[in-house]
Amino acid sequence: MTVIKLAPRRRDATRTRSALLAAAAELFADRGYDGATVREIGERAGVDPTLIARYFGSKAGLYLETVQTGEPPADLLNRDRLVALLDRMSRSGVGPVLQAAVRPHAEDDIQRASTEALHDRLVTPLRERLATDGTTADSQLRAEAAVAAFAGIALGAKSGAFPALAAATTEQLVSVTVSLLDGVRS
């Protein structure tokens, strides 16, 4: 009997990491953070789902990596930005970044990364706009308060505790949010 020795399969960490990021970005966009499973992400990437822990630490770490790629988004005073955020949340739920605004994550490193992403993607662009528009006094405080208000609206609409918020269309939520956020400029 002849034994054929197969060469060990070479790992390509860069390709695996990229495949996981691409698959996760698609699934998170389509199903949201809670709706996308680690197993589905691994299957879509064509790799063992346990590699998520190796490369990203956890599903939350993978999620954070997907939101930290790309160019900085427009601020919350941009109507198109609000529409995109609220549309995505109505389809796929609220991810760890916005959840960091209202409750801590169990893992310290995920909390730290979520908070950093929250500031990079929501607070800082708004603070910079306020400073550019001449609202220099308390621009950080105003930006943080506006993001907290937005987080409350977004999470309240998904919680079921506020029936009118839950029943509102994206356009209605945008109109209400714009009215509330306009006050951060004065």
N, C-alpha and C positions, 0 to 999 in steps of 0.2 A: 504494500500500500504506500503510495507516494503522498507525502504531506506537503501541501502548497502553503508556503508562508506568504501572507499578504503584507504588503508594506503598511505600516500604520498610517492612518488618515491624518493628513496635516491639518492643523488648526489654522484658521485665518481669522484672528481676533478682530481685525479691522472690518472684514466683511461681515462677520457675525454681529458685531456691534451695530454696524450700519443697517443690516437687515432687521435687527430688533427695533431700532429707532424708527425705521420706515413703517414697519408693521404696527408698532404701537401708535405712531402718529395717526395712521389711518383708522385704527380701531377706536382710539380715544375720541377722534373727531366724529366718528360714526355712532358710537355707543356710549361715549362718556367714560369717565374714569371707573365708575362702579360697574358699568355694563361690559367692559372689556376684561376678559380673564387672562391670566398669565399663560394658561394653556393655549388659548386662541392666538395670543401674540406669538408664542413660540412656533405654533403650527404655521401661521401666516409667514413668519420669517424663515421657516424651513430648518429650524434648529431646536434643540432640546430646551424647553422652557426653563429648566433649572439654571440655564446660562444667564438669565435675567439677574438672578442673585449675584452671580460672579461678576458681571460687568456693571451693574447699577445698584446693587445692594438690596433692592426690593422693587415691587411694582411702583410704589410711590416715587422711588428714586428714578426709575425709568420715565415716569410721567414728567417729573421735573426736568429731566434732560430734554424731553421733547418740547417743552414750552420755553426752554432757555435758548433754543436754536432760532435762527432767523433774526431779522432786524427788529429794533424796538417798535412797538405798535404806537398808533396815535393815542392821544389822551382821551379820557372819558368825556370831555366836552365835545368831542367829535361825534356827531350823530351816527355816522356810518360805523364807527367803532362800537358804540352802544348797541346798535342793531345787530352787528356780528356777534358780540358777546352774548346778548340776550337770546338770540336765535340758537346759538350753539348750546347754551344752558337749557333752553326749553327742549331741545332734541336729546341732549346727552348728559344733562345733569351738571352739577357743580364739582369741579376738580379740587385737588388738594391746595392749589395756590389760593383760590378765593376762600376756601374753608379755613386757611391759616388766619384770616382776618377775624374769625369769630370763635375758633377753638383750637387749642394746641394739638399737634399730632403726638402720638405715643412715642415716636422715635425722635430724639433730640436733633439728629442730623437732618432728618426730613423736615422737622419744624424750622430749623435754621434755613435750609434751602428753600422751603416754601415761602417763608417770610421774605427772603432775599428776592425771590422771583416776584412776589406780590409788589414789592417796592420797585423793582426794575421795570415791571410791565404795566403797573397801574399808578403807583404813587409818584414816582420820579417824572414820568412824562407830564403828568398834570401839574406837579410843582413847577417844572420848567416853563410850562405854558403860562401859569399864573405869574411867574416872575417876569416873563417876557411881556405879558399884557399889562404890567405895572402893578400887579397885586403882590408886591414884594413883602409887605408886612404879613407875617404869619403864613407865608405861602406853603411851608411844610405842614403846618397844622391844618390849613384849609384843604390841602390835597389829601391828607390822611382822613379827615372827617368826610370828605366827599367819597373816597374809596370805601370807607366804613358804611356810609349810607347806601352806596351801590351794592355792597355785599349783603346788607340787610334786605334790600329789595329783591335781589336775585335769590337769596336763600329763602326768604319769606314766600316768594312765589312758588318754590318747590316744596315747602314744608307742609302745606295743607292747612296751616294755622290761620291763614288769611285768604278766605274764599274769593274775595274780589281780585286780589293779586294773582291767585292761581288761575282764575278765569280770564284774566286780561290777555289781550293779544300782545305780540311783541311791540307793535306800534303804540299801543296804549301805555305799555311799560316804559317805552322810550320817552314818550311825551311827559309822563309823570317824573321820570328820572331827570330829564333835561330841565324841567321846572325847578326841581329841588337842587340840582347841581349848579344852576345859574347863580344861586345865592353865594357860591364860594368866591365869586369874583368881586363882591362888594365889600 
